[in-house]
Amino acid sequence: MTEILNLLFGVIILILGIPIGNVLAKYTKEELKDGRKWFNLLIFIGLIGGVVALIIGNDVLMFSFLFIAVVSSRSLMRKK
């Protein structure tokens, strides 16, 4: 039961990454223009780290990496 609650909490936090990415994109337009390649690198590292953490079974690390990927990708998508 605890495992299910932990996963549910992690998914809720990931969903909250969408509006957080939108807010970041709204208030940091200049940084998004200049740092586009770094945001792409953050997305890549977040996805790779999430997969590696899934393989090793570390939920906290997996959700942390995926949160970084969601916020960064949402910020870039909002820019367009």
C-alpha positions, 0 to 999 in steps of 0.5 A, a space after each residue: 500500500 505504501 508503494 502505491 501511495 509513493 508512486 501516486 505522489 510521484 505522478 502527481 508531482 510530475 503532473 505539477 511540472 507542467 504548469 511550473 514549466 509554463 510559468 518558467 517559460 512565461 517569465 524567462 523568455 530571454 533565458 530560453 532563447 539563449 539557453 535552448 541547447 542547455 535545456 535540450 541537454 537537461 531534457 536528455 539527461 533527465 530522460 536518461 537518468 529517469 530510465 537508469 533510476 527505473 532500472 536500478 529501482 530508485 523511485 525518488 531518483 527516477 521521479 526527480 530526473 523525470 520532473 527535470 525533463 518535464 519542466 524543461 521540455 514544457 518550458 521549451 514547448 511553451 516558447 514556440 
